Amino acid sequence: MLHEDRCVCIMVDEMQISESLSFDISTKCVIGPPTIPSTNGTFEEVAKHALVFFIEVSTKWKQVVGYHFTGQSICPVTVKKVIFRLIDEEMGTPILQLLF
């Protein structure tokens, strides 16, 4: 493996999603409420957006490594913690960029 292939870029993309709640029978959980609080620290009832976290290597190969549901706004402190946790999990791999 080339050294360049070990360097990664962490990418964060946001997308608008349909507001709905679903019950997942296999996990026995409700899917649809936000997993990151809003800027005032509260959770809205139904998520309106999704944040998707990718790792991209130099060969333009992308891998989804996580996602979170959010309301209309997000708590920046919580997003920072999520990104730092992702970086900690990728230790040993040089991270060249963080793109939003």
Chimera marker file (.cmm) of the C-alpha trace (Angstrom):
<marker_set name="trace">
<marker id="1" x="0.000" y="0.000" z="0.000" r="1" g="1" b="0" radius="0.5"/>
<marker id="2" x="1.319" y="3.426" z="-0.947" r="1" g="1" b="0" radius="0.5"/>
<marker id="3" x="1.775" y="6.063" z="1.751" r="1" g="1" b="0" radius="0.5"/>
<marker id="4" x="-0.720" y="8.302" z="-0.096" r="1" g="1" b="0" radius="0.5"/>
<marker id="5" x="-3.367" y="5.585" z="0.209" r="1" g="1" b="0" radius="0.5"/>
<marker id="6" x="-3.139" y="5.759" z="4.008" r="1" g="1" b="0" radius="0.5"/>
<marker id="7" x="-3.987" y="9.480" z="4.143" r="1" g="1" b="0" radius="0.5"/>
<marker id="8" x="-7.685" y="10.184" z="4.502" r="1" g="1" b="0" radius="0.5"/>
<marker id="9" x="-10.102" y="13.067" z="4.352" r="1" g="1" b="0" radius="0.5"/>
<marker id="10" x="-13.077" y="13.211" z="6.711" r="1" g="1" b="0" radius="0.5"/>
<marker id="11" x="-16.139" y="14.623" z="4.960" r="1" g="1" b="0" radius="0.5"/>
<marker id="12" x="-19.430" y="15.728" z="6.507" r="1" g="1" b="0" radius="0.5"/>
<marker id="13" x="-22.480" y="16.144" z="4.296" r="1" g="1" b="0" radius="0.5"/>
<marker id="14" x="-25.949" y="17.295" z="5.291" r="1" g="1" b="0" radius="0.5"/>
<marker id="15" x="-29.151" y="16.345" z="3.559" r="1" g="1" b="0" radius="0.5"/>
<marker id="16" x="-32.775" y="17.143" z="4.111" r="1" g="1" b="0" radius="0.5"/>
<marker id="17" x="-34.940" y="14.127" z="4.901" r="1" g="1" b="0" radius="0.5"/>
<marker id="18" x="-38.664" y="13.453" z="5.086" r="1" g="1" b="0" radius="0.5"/>
<marker id="19" x="-40.032" y="13.944" z="8.566" r="1" g="1" b="0" radius="0.5"/>
<marker id="20" x="-41.379" y="10.635" z="9.825" r="1" g="1" b="0" radius="0.5"/>
<marker id="21" x="-41.111" y="8.160" z="12.663" r="1" g="1" b="0" radius="0.5"/>
<marker id="22" x="-40.731" y="4.432" z="12.046" r="1" g="1" b="0" radius="0.5"/>
<marker id="23" x="-40.528" y="1.456" z="14.349" r="1" g="1" b="0" radius="0.5"/>
<marker id="24" x="-37.686" y="-0.951" z="13.574" r="1" g="1" b="0" radius="0.5"/>
<marker id="25" x="-38.866" y="-4.419" z="14.535" r="1" g="1" b="0" radius="0.5"/>
<marker id="26" x="-35.354" y="-5.928" z="14.569" r="1" g="1" b="0" radius="0.5"/>
<marker id="27" x="-33.929" y="-3.402" z="17.054" r="1" g="1" b="0" radius="0.5"/>
<marker id="28" x="-37.255" y="-2.563" z="18.732" r="1" g="1" b="0" radius="0.5"/>
<marker id="29" x="-36.429" y="1.152" z="18.441" r="1" g="1" b="0" radius="0.5"/>
<marker id="30" x="-38.161" y="4.168" z="16.992" r="1" g="1" b="0" radius="0.5"/>
<marker id="31" x="-36.192" y="5.655" z="14.096" r="1" g="1" b="0" radius="0.5"/>
<marker id="32" x="-36.708" y="9.292" z="13.217" r="1" g="1" b="0" radius="0.5"/>
<marker id="33" x="-36.060" y="11.482" z="16.260" r="1" g="1" b="0" radius="0.5"/>
<marker id="34" x="-32.866" y="13.593" z="16.229" r="1" g="1" b="0" radius="0.5"/>
<marker id="35" x="-29.700" y="12.064" z="17.681" r="1" g="1" b="0" radius="0.5"/>
<marker id="36" x="-27.962" y="15.462" z="18.080" r="1" g="1" b="0" radius="0.5"/>
<marker id="37" x="-29.632" y="18.221" z="20.126" r="1" g="1" b="0" radius="0.5"/>
<marker id="38" x="-30.486" y="21.632" z="18.664" r="1" g="1" b="0" radius="0.5"/>
<marker id="39" x="-28.541" y="24.790" z="19.512" r="1" g="1" b="0" radius="0.5"/>
<marker id="40" x="-30.656" y="25.392" z="22.628" r="1" g="1" b="0" radius="0.5"/>
<marker id="41" x="-29.883" y="21.865" z="23.911" r="1" g="1" b="0" radius="0.5"/>
<marker id="42" x="-33.322" y="20.358" z="23.301" r="1" g="1" b="0" radius="0.5"/>
<marker id="43" x="-34.394" y="17.600" z="20.957" r="1" g="1" b="0" radius="0.5"/>
<marker id="44" x="-37.109" y="18.175" z="18.388" r="1" g="1" b="0" radius="0.5"/>
<marker id="45" x="-39.708" y="15.458" z="17.981" r="1" g="1" b="0" radius="0.5"/>
<marker id="46" x="-38.822" y="14.472" z="14.421" r="1" g="1" b="0" radius="0.5"/>
<marker id="47" x="-35.546" y="14.873" z="12.536" r="1" g="1" b="0" radius="0.5"/>
<marker id="48" x="-35.500" y="17.163" z="9.520" r="1" g="1" b="0" radius="0.5"/>
<marker id="49" x="-31.890" y="16.638" z="8.373" r="1" g="1" b="0" radius="0.5"/>
<marker id="50" x="-29.207" y="13.970" z="8.400" r="1" g="1" b="0" radius="0.5"/>
<marker id="51" x="-25.465" y="14.498" z="8.839" r="1" g="1" b="0" radius="0.5"/>
<marker id="52" x="-23.452" y="11.817" z="7.035" r="1" g="1" b="0" radius="0.5"/>
<marker id="53" x="-19.776" y="11.247" z="7.876" r="1" g="1" b="0" radius="0.5"/>
<marker id="54" x="-17.468" y="9.844" z="5.174" r="1" g="1" b="0" radius="0.5"/>
<marker id="55" x="-13.835" y="8.812" z="4.981" r="1" g="1" b="0" radius="0.5"/>
<marker id="56" x="-12.236" y="9.405" z="1.575" r="1" g="1" b="0" radius="0.5"/>
<marker id="57" x="-8.839" y="8.014" z="0.599" r="1" g="1" b="0" radius="0.5"/>
<marker id="58" x="-6.573" y="9.342" z="-2.143" r="1" g="1" b="0" radius="0.5"/>
<marker id="59" x="-8.054" y="6.969" z="-4.705" r="1" g="1" b="0" radius="0.5"/>
<marker id="60" x="-11.409" y="8.839" z="-4.458" r="1" g="1" b="0" radius="0.5"/>
<marker id="61" x="-12.964" y="5.870" z="-2.676" r="1" g="1" b="0" radius="0.5"/>
<marker id="62" x="-15.509" y="6.934" z="-0.063" r="1" g="1" b="0" radius="0.5"/>
<marker id="63" x="-16.830" y="4.986" z="2.895" r="1" g="1" b="0" radius="0.5"/>
<marker id="64" x="-19.721" y="6.068" z="5.106" r="1" g="1" b="0" radius="0.5"/>
<marker id="65" x="-18.550" y="5.760" z="8.713" r="1" g="1" b="0" radius="0.5"/>
<marker id="66" x="-21.537" y="7.230" z="10.527" r="1" g="1" b="0" radius="0.5"/>
<marker id="67" x="-24.612" y="9.391" z="10.454" r="1" g="1" b="0" radius="0.5"/>
<marker id="68" x="-26.769" y="11.415" z="12.822" r="1" g="1" b="0" radius="0.5"/>
<marker id="69" x="-30.299" y="12.749" z="12.561" r="1" g="1" b="0" radius="0.5"/>
<marker id="70" x="-30.757" y="16.433" z="13.389" r="1" g="1" b="0" radius="0.5"/>
<marker id="71" x="-33.514" y="18.973" z="13.736" r="1" g="1" b="0" radius="0.5"/>
<marker id="72" x="-33.553" y="22.427" z="12.153" r="1" g="1" b="0" radius="0.5"/>
<marker id="73" x="-30.392" y="23.459" z="14.032" r="1" g="1" b="0" radius="0.5"/>
<marker id="74" x="-27.547" y="21.531" z="15.679" r="1" g="1" b="0" radius="0.5"/>
<marker id="75" x="-25.428" y="21.946" z="18.784" r="1" g="1" b="0" radius="0.5"/>
<marker id="76" x="-21.872" y="22.704" z="17.562" r="1" g="1" b="0" radius="0.5"/>
<marker id="77" x="-20.305" y="21.308" z="20.750" r="1" g="1" b="0" radius="0.5"/>
<marker id="78" x="-21.953" y="17.922" z="20.160" r="1" g="1" b="0" radius="0.5"/>
<marker id="79" x="-20.892" y="17.867" z="16.489" r="1" g="1" b="0" radius="0.5"/>
<marker id="80" x="-17.318" y="18.666" z="17.576" r="1" g="1" b="0" radius="0.5"/>
<marker id="81" x="-17.402" y="15.703" z="19.993" r="1" g="1" b="0" radius="0.5"/>
<marker id="82" x="-18.692" y="13.404" z="17.226" r="1" g="1" b="0" radius="0.5"/>
<marker id="83" x="-15.918" y="14.507" z="14.862" r="1" g="1" b="0" radius="0.5"/>
<marker id="84" x="-13.208" y="14.125" z="17.533" r="1" g="1" b="0" radius="0.5"/>
<marker id="85" x="-14.516" y="10.644" z="18.373" r="1" g="1" b="0" radius="0.5"/>
<marker id="86" x="-14.316" y="9.756" z="14.677" r="1" g="1" b="0" radius="0.5"/>
<marker id="87" x="-10.728" y="11.049" z="14.510" r="1" g="1" b="0" radius="0.5"/>
<marker id="88" x="-9.813" y="9.023" z="17.625" r="1" g="1" b="0" radius="0.5"/>
<marker id="89" x="-11.186" y="5.874" z="15.992" r="1" g="1" b="0" radius="0.5"/>
<marker id="90" x="-9.027" y="6.513" z="12.904" r="1" g="1" b="0" radius="0.5"/>
<marker id="91" x="-5.773" y="6.882" z="14.885" r="1" g="1" b="0" radius="0.5"/>
<marker id="92" x="-2.781" y="5.584" z="12.978" r="1" g="1" b="0" radius="0.5"/>
<marker id="93" x="-4.114" y="7.049" z="9.750" r="1" g="1" b="0" radius="0.5"/>
<marker id="94" x="-3.004" y="10.578" z="8.842" r="1" g="1" b="0" radius="0.5"/>
<marker id="95" x="-6.026" y="12.849" z="8.386" r="1" g="1" b="0" radius="0.5"/>
<marker id="96" x="-5.281" y="15.499" z="5.778" r="1" g="1" b="0" radius="0.5"/>
<marker id="97" x="-8.583" y="17.385" z="5.581" r="1" g="1" b="0" radius="0.5"/>
<marker id="98" x="-11.891" y="17.893" z="7.300" r="1" g="1" b="0" radius="0.5"/>
<marker id="99" x="-14.565" y="19.027" z="4.833" r="1" g="1" b="0" radius="0.5"/>
<marker id="100" x="-18.100" y="20.232" z="5.540" r="1" g="1" b="0" radius="0.5"/>
<link id1="1" id2="2" r="1" g="1" b="0" radius="0.2"/>
<link id1="2" id2="3" r="1" g="1" b="0" radius="0.2"/>
<link id1="3" id2="4" r="1" g="1" b="0" radius="0.2"/>
<link id1="4" id2="5" r="1" g="1" b="0" radius="0.2"/>
<link id1="5" id2="6" r="1" g="1" b="0" radius="0.2"/>
<link id1="6" id2="7" r="1" g="1" b="0" radius="0.2"/>
<link id1="7" id2="8" r="1" g="1" b="0" radius="0.2"/>
<link id1="8" id2="9" r="1" g="1" b="0" radius="0.2"/>
<link id1="9" id2="10" r="1" g="1" b="0" radius="0.2"/>
<link id1="10" id2="11" r="1" g="1" b="0" radius="0.2"/>
<link id1="11" id2="12" r="1" g="1" b="0" radius="0.2"/>
<link id1="12" id2="13" r="1" g="1" b="0" radius="0.2"/>
<link id1="13" id2="14" r="1" g="1" b="0" radius="0.2"/>
<link id1="14" id2="15" r="1" g="1" b="0" radius="0.2"/>
<link id1="15" id2="16" r="1" g="1" b="0" radius="0.2"/>
<link id1="16" id2="17" r="1" g="1" b="0" radius="0.2"/>
<link id1="17" id2="18" r="1" g="1" b="0" radius="0.2"/>
<link id1="18" id2="19" r="1" g="1" b="0" radius="0.2"/>
<link id1="19" id2="20" r="1" g="1" b="0" radius="0.2"/>
<link id1="20" id2="21" r="1" g="1" b="0" radius="0.2"/>
<link id1="21" id2="22" r="1" g="1" b="0" radius="0.2"/>
<link id1="22" id2="23" r="1" g="1" b="0" radius="0.2"/>
<link id1="23" id2="24" r="1" g="1" b="0" radius="0.2"/>
<link id1="24" id2="25" r="1" g="1" b="0" radius="0.2"/>
<link id1="25" id2="26" r="1" g="1" b="0" radius="0.2"/>
<link id1="26" id2="27" r="1" g="1" b="0" radius="0.2"/>
<link id1="27" id2="28" r="1" g="1" b="0" radius="0.2"/>
<link id1="28" id2="29" r="1" g="1" b="0" radius="0.2"/>
<link id1="29" id2="30" r="1" g="1" b="0" radius="0.2"/>
<link id1="30" id2="31" r="1" g="1" b="0" radius="0.2"/>
<link id1="31" id2="32" r="1" g="1" b="0" radius="0.2"/>
<link id1="32" id2="33" r="1" g="1" b="0" radius="0.2"/>
<link id1="33" id2="34" r="1" g="1" b="0" radius="0.2"/>
<link id1="34" id2="35" r="1" g="1" b="0" radius="0.2"/>
<link id1="35" id2="36" r="1" g="1" b="0" radius="0.2"/>
<link id1="36" id2="37" r="1" g="1" b="0" radius="0.2"/>
<link id1="37" id2="38" r="1" g="1" b="0" radius="0.2"/>
<link id1="38" id2="39" r="1" g="1" b="0" radius="0.2"/>
<link id1="39" id2="40" r="1" g="1" b="0" radius="0.2"/>
<link id1="40" id2="41" r="1" g="1" b="0" radius="0.2"/>
<link id1="41" id2="42" r="1" g="1" b="0" radius="0.2"/>
<link id1="42" id2="43" r="1" g="1" b="0" radius="0.2"/>
<link id1="43" id2="44" r="1" g="1" b="0" radius="0.2"/>
<link id1="44" id2="45" r="1" g="1" b="0" radius="0.2"/>
<link id1="45" id2="46" r="1" g="1" b="0" radius="0.2"/>
<link id1="46" id2="47" r="1" g="1" b="0" radius="0.2"/>
<link id1="47" id2="48" r="1" g="1" b="0" radius="0.2"/>
<link id1="48" id2="49" r="1" g="1" b="0" radius="0.2"/>
<link id1="49" id2="50" r="1" g="1" b="0" radius="0.2"/>
<link id1="50" id2="51" r="1" g="1" b="0" radius="0.2"/>
<link id1="51" id2="52" r="1" g="1" b="0" radius="0.2"/>
<link id1="52" id2="53" r="1" g="1" b="0" radius="0.2"/>
<link id1="53" id2="54" r="1" g="1" b="0" radius="0.2"/>
<link id1="54" id2="55" r="1" g="1" b="0" radius="0.2"/>
<link id1="55" id2="56" r="1" g="1" b="0" radius="0.2"/>
<link id1="56" id2="57" r="1" g="1" b="0" radius="0.2"/>
<link id1="57" id2="58" r="1" g="1" b="0" radius="0.2"/>
<link id1="58" id2="59" r="1" g="1" b="0" radius="0.2"/>
<link id1="59" id2="60" r="1" g="1" b="0" radius="0.2"/>
<link id1="60" id2="61" r="1" g="1" b="0" radius="0.2"/>
<link id1="61" id2="62" r="1" g="1" b="0" radius="0.2"/>
<link id1="62" id2="63" r="1" g="1" b="0" radius="0.2"/>
<link id1="63" id2="64" r="1" g="1" b="0" radius="0.2"/>
<link id1="64" id2="65" r="1" g="1" b="0" radius="0.2"/>
<link id1="65" id2="66" r="1" g="1" b="0" radius="0.2"/>
<link id1="66" id2="67" r="1" g="1" b="0" radius="0.2"/>
<link id1="67" id2="68" r="1" g="1" b="0" radius="0.2"/>
<link id1="68" id2="69" r="1" g="1" b="0" radius="0.2"/>
<link id1="69" id2="70" r="1" g="1" b="0" radius="0.2"/>
<link id1="70" id2="71" r="1" g="1" b="0" radius="0.2"/>
<link id1="71" id2="72" r="1" g="1" b="0" radius="0.2"/>
<link id1="72" id2="73" r="1" g="1" b="0" radius="0.2"/>
<link id1="73" id2="74" r="1" g="1" b="0" radius="0.2"/>
<link id1="74" id2="75" r="1" g="1" b="0" radius="0.2"/>
<link id1="75" id2="76" r="1" g="1" b="0" radius="0.2"/>
<link id1="76" id2="77" r="1" g="1" b="0" radius="0.2"/>
<link id1="77" id2="78" r="1" g="1" b="0" radius="0.2"/>
<link id1="78" id2="79" r="1" g="1" b="0" radius="0.2"/>
<link id1="79" id2="80" r="1" g="1" b="0" radius="0.2"/>
<link id1="80" id2="81" r="1" g="1" b="0" radius="0.2"/>
<link id1="81" id2="82" r="1" g="1" b="0" radius="0.2"/>
<link id1="82" id2="83" r="1" g="1" b="0" radius="0.2"/>
<link id1="83" id2="84" r="1" g="1" b="0" radius="0.2"/>
<link id1="84" id2="85" r="1" g="1" b="0" radius="0.2"/>
<link id1="85" id2="86" r="1" g="1" b="0" radius="0.2"/>
<link id1="86" id2="87" r="1" g="1" b="0" radius="0.2"/>
<link id1="87" id2="88" r="1" g="1" b="0" radius="0.2"/>
<link id1="88" id2="89" r="1" g="1" b="0" radius="0.2"/>
<link id1="89" id2="90" r="1" g="1" b="0" radius="0.2"/>
<link id1="90" id2="91" r="1" g="1" b="0" radius="0.2"/>
<link id1="91" id2="92" r="1" g="1" b="0" radius="0.2"/>
<link id1="92" id2="93" r="1" g="1" b="0" radius="0.2"/>
<link id1="93" id2="94" r="1" g="1" b="0" radius="0.2"/>
<link id1="94" id2="95" r="1" g="1" b="0" radius="0.2"/>
<link id1="95" id2="96" r="1" g="1" b="0" radius="0.2"/>
<link id1="96" id2="97" r="1" g="1" b="0" radius="0.2"/>
<link id1="97" id2="98" r="1" g="1" b="0" radius="0.2"/>
<link id1="98" id2="99" r="1" g="1" b="0" radius="0.2"/>
<link id1="99" id2="100" r="1" g="1" b="0" radius="0.2"/>
</marker_set>
